[in-house]
């Protein structure tokens, strides 16, 4: 992968951003519902999708991923405009949304699908991810278990998972995805 190209050529089964001036990023930080809403609110993020990545089973679904046998993580794929949203902004939000020292667990959600991960699309994202992990580890004074790996094929999750909290899923009413919104995110997933 070349850092000169923000969207390196990808395997034929990898999607490209809708807008060629945008980039893709993937993050795993536990249950994808609340993480997605946080990214939706970030100025410069053009699109979010939740799904499964980093596994070895083709065309996984939620039920299969929850068995822990596919190797997939629940991830949020973010399409962002790097001219108005730097990758470092995405990383800052990622670190703020979960406990990166907790192995295969976030709150009450337990299993390898809930692991912490940064899945990069180019060398620049890899460099920035490593630097941010080192800085976060120093800040926390604890070992971080976040994996940093090349993004693999993204499998879009079932439609009912997409923008779940924005649509009012869970035990709450609809939650705002307005850019810059700072309302607390309520996620019971």
C-alpha positions as CSV (number, residue, x, y, z in Angstrom):
1,X,0.0,0.0,0.0
2,X,1.2,3.5,-0.8
3,X,0.8,6.4,1.5
4,X,0.8,8.7,-1.5
5,X,-2.6,7.3,-2.6
6,X,-5.3,7.9,-0.1
7,X,-7.4,5.1,-1.6
8,X,-5.0,2.4,-2.7
9,X,-6.2,-0.1,-5.2
10,X,-8.1,-2.7,-3.2
11,X,-9.0,-6.3,-3.8
12,X,-11.9,-6.7,-6.2
13,X,-14.3,-7.5,-3.3
14,X,-13.4,-4.2,-1.4
15,X,-15.6,-1.2,-1.8
16,X,-14.3,2.2,-2.7
17,X,-15.8,5.4,-1.3
18,X,-18.8,6.9,-3.1
19,X,-16.8,10.1,-3.7
20,X,-13.2,9.7,-5.0
21,X,-12.0,12.6,-2.8
22,X,-13.2,10.7,0.3
23,X,-11.4,8.0,2.3
24,X,-12.6,4.9,4.1
25,X,-11.8,3.8,7.7
26,X,-12.9,0.9,9.8
27,X,-13.1,0.7,13.6
28,X,-14.1,-2.0,16.0
29,X,-15.0,-0.8,19.5
30,X,-17.6,-3.1,20.9
31,X,-21.3,-3.0,19.9
32,X,-21.4,-1.0,16.7
33,X,-24.6,0.9,17.4
34,X,-23.3,3.6,19.7
35,X,-20.0,3.8,17.9
36,X,-21.8,4.4,14.6
37,X,-23.9,7.2,16.1
38,X,-20.8,8.9,17.5
39,X,-19.1,8.9,14.0
40,X,-22.4,10.0,12.3
41,X,-22.2,13.2,14.5
42,X,-18.6,14.0,13.5
43,X,-18.3,16.9,11.0
44,X,-16.6,15.7,7.8
45,X,-18.0,12.2,8.0
46,X,-20.1,11.6,4.9
47,X,-21.4,8.1,5.5
48,X,-21.3,5.4,8.1
49,X,-22.2,1.7,7.9
50,X,-22.0,-1.1,10.4
51,X,-20.9,-4.5,9.5
52,X,-18.5,-7.4,10.0
53,X,-14.8,-7.5,9.0
54,X,-11.5,-9.3,9.7
55,X,-13.0,-12.8,9.7
56,X,-12.5,-15.8,7.5
57,X,-16.2,-16.8,6.7
58,X,-17.7,-15.3,3.6
59,X,-21.1,-13.5,3.9
60,X,-21.5,-13.6,7.7
61,X,-24.6,-12.5,9.4
62,X,-25.2,-11.3,13.0
63,X,-26.3,-14.7,14.3
64,X,-23.2,-16.4,12.9
65,X,-20.8,-13.7,14.0
66,X,-22.2,-14.0,17.6
67,X,-21.1,-17.7,17.7
68,X,-17.5,-16.4,17.8
69,X,-16.5,-18.9,15.2
70,X,-16.1,-16.6,12.1
71,X,-13.2,-14.4,13.4
72,X,-15.2,-11.3,12.5
73,X,-15.4,-8.1,14.5
74,X,-18.4,-5.8,14.7
75,X,-17.1,-2.7,12.9
76,X,-18.2,0.7,11.7
77,X,-17.0,1.7,8.3
78,X,-16.6,5.4,8.0
79,X,-16.5,7.4,4.7
80,X,-14.9,10.8,5.4
81,X,-13.7,13.9,3.7
82,X,-10.0,14.3,4.6
83,X,-10.2,18.0,3.7
84,X,-12.6,18.6,6.6
85,X,-12.1,15.7,8.9
86,X,-8.6,14.5,9.5
87,X,-8.0,10.8,10.3
88,X,-6.7,11.8,13.7
89,X,-10.2,13.2,14.5
90,X,-11.6,9.7,13.8
91,X,-8.9,8.1,16.0
92,X,-9.7,10.5,18.9
93,X,-13.3,9.6,18.7
94,X,-12.5,5.9,18.5
95,X,-10.4,6.1,21.7
96,X,-13.1,8.0,23.5
97,X,-15.9,5.5,22.8
98,X,-14.6,2.4,24.5
99,X,-12.1,0.8,26.8
100,X,-9.1,-0.3,24.7
101,X,-7.5,-2.2,27.6
102,X,-10.4,-4.7,27.8
103,X,-9.8,-7.8,25.7
104,X,-12.8,-9.1,23.7
105,X,-15.2,-7.2,25.9
106,X,-17.0,-3.8,26.1
107,X,-19.3,-3.4,29.1
108,X,-21.7,-6.3,29.1
109,X,-20.8,-7.4,25.6
110,X,-18.4,-10.3,25.6
111,X,-16.8,-12.1,22.7
112,X,-14.2,-11.7,20.0
113,X,-16.7,-9.9,17.8
114,X,-16.5,-7.0,20.4
115,X,-12.7,-6.6,20.2
116,X,-11.0,-3.3,19.8
117,X,-9.5,-2.7,16.4
118,X,-8.3,-0.1,13.9
119,X,-8.4,-1.5,10.4
120,X,-6.4,0.7,8.0
121,X,-6.6,1.3,4.3
122,X,-3.3,2.9,3.6
123,X,0.2,3.5,5.1
124,X,-0.7,7.0,6.5
125,X,-3.6,5.5,8.4
126,X,-1.3,2.8,9.7
127,X,1.3,5.3,10.9
128,X,-1.3,7.6,12.6
129,X,-3.0,4.6,14.2
130,X,0.3,3.3,15.7
131,X,1.2,6.8,16.9
132,X,-2.2,7.3,18.5
133,X,-2.1,3.9,20.2
134,X,1.3,4.7,21.7
135,X,0.1,8.1,23.0
136,X,-3.1,6.6,24.5
137,X,-1.1,3.9,26.2
138,X,1.1,6.5,27.8
139,X,-2.0,8.6,28.8
140,X,-3.7,5.6,30.4
141,X,-0.5,4.0,31.9
142,X,-1.9,0.6,30.9
143,X,-1.4,-1.9,28.1
144,X,-3.8,-1.4,25.2
145,X,-5.1,-4.5,23.4
146,X,-6.4,-2.8,20.3
147,X,-5.3,-4.6,17.1
148,X,-4.1,-2.6,14.2
149,X,-4.5,-4.5,11.0
150,X,-5.1,-3.9,7.3
151,X,-8.8,-3.6,6.5
152,X,-10.3,-6.8,5.1
153,X,-13.5,-7.3,3.2
154,X,-16.4,-5.4,4.8
155,X,-19.7,-7.2,5.0
156,X,-22.6,-4.8,5.6
157,X,-24.7,-5.9,8.6
158,X,-28.4,-6.5,8.3
159,X,-30.5,-3.4,7.5
160,X,-32.1,-3.2,11.0
161,X,-28.6,-2.6,12.4
162,X,-27.9,0.4,10.2
163,X,-28.3,3.7,12.0
164,X,-30.0,1.7,14.7
165,X,-30.0,4.4,17.4
166,X,-30.8,7.2,15.0
167,X,-33.9,5.2,14.0
168,X,-34.9,4.7,17.6
169,X,-33.8,1.1,18.1
170,X,-33.3,-0.3,21.5
171,X,-35.1,0.8,24.6
172,X,-35.0,4.5,23.7
173,X,-36.4,7.0,21.4
174,X,-34.6,8.3,18.3
175,X,-31.3,9.8,19.0
176,X,-29.8,12.8,17.1
177,X,-27.2,12.2,14.4
178,X,-26.9,15.9,13.7
179,X,-23.3,17.0,13.1
180,X,-21.7,18.3,16.2
181,X,-24.5,17.0,18.5
182,X,-23.2,16.4,22.0
183,X,-26.2,14.7,23.6
184,X,-25.2,11.6,25.5
185,X,-25.5,8.4,23.5
186,X,-27.7,5.8,25.1
187,X,-26.9,2.3,23.9
188,X,-28.3,-0.7,25.5
189,X,-26.9,-3.2,23.0
